[in-house]
Structure formats: C-alpha cells, structure tokens
Amino acid sequence: MIDVRDTENIWVPGIVIGIYESKDSETKLLIHYKNWSKKFDELIPVTSHRLAKPGFFTNRLDIP
C-alpha cells in the first residue's frame, strides 16, 4: 500500500504491483489506484513527490 497523488492532484490509496529497475534510468513503481480500473495503472519514479507512506495524506481530514 502507498499514498499516490493522481493526475488531478488528489491523494488516493494505491497498491505497488511492480518494481522496474534498469541501469540506464531511475527505478519506477507500477501503481494501481485502489478501487480504480486497471487502465489507470501507471509507472511513477520512486523519487516522485506524488508518492507517500500509506495513510500519510489519505488519512488526514484537513485535505479535501
């Protein structure tokens, strides 16, 4: 589990379903947005500001 900021800048729960590493580029995580269609799954670099610990943003009540 992981918190992910979607393309509309909303924090939602996600699931890491794959890790992709290569010598030439940055490690990326394949993210599935919980309760969303698989068509929205995406690769996001591990250093992205769109990723956070599970519940870090999604459990907060002060973020719409």
N, C-alpha and C positions, 0 to 999 in steps of 0.2 A: 504494500500500500504506500501511496505517496500523494501529497497535495500537488495539484497541477493548475496553473493559470491557463485557461483556454484561450482561443483566438479572439474572444470577446472581452478578455481581461477579467474573467470571473474565476475565482478559485473553486475547484471541484475535486472530489476524491478521484484518484486514479490508481491503476494497477500496473506495475512494471511487468511486462510479459516477455521482454527480451533485452539483452545487452549486446551491443555491437561495438567491437573494438577493431581498430586497424592501426597499422604503424604509420600510415600517412595522414590520418585525421583523428579528430577528437572522439572519445568514447561517447556513444549515444545510447539512450534508453528508448525502447519501444513501449509507448504508453497507451494503455486502454483506459478511456474515461469510463468510470463505473456507471453502469446503467445506460450507457450510450451504445449506439450501433458501432460495429467494428469498422465501418467506413471512416470513422473519425479518428481511429488509432493513428499515432504519429511518432516519428523519431525526434527526440529532443536531446541536445547535448547535455551531458551531466553537469556542466558548469552554468547552465541556463538559469536565469533569475525566475524562470517560470516553474521551477521545481522547489518543493519544500518538504520538510518532515511531515509524516502523516498527522493530520489534525492541527498543524501549526496555524493555518489560516481557516480551514473549513470548520473548525470547532469554535471560532470566535463569533461573538454575537454583534460586534461593532463594525463588521464588514458586510455590506449588502451582497 
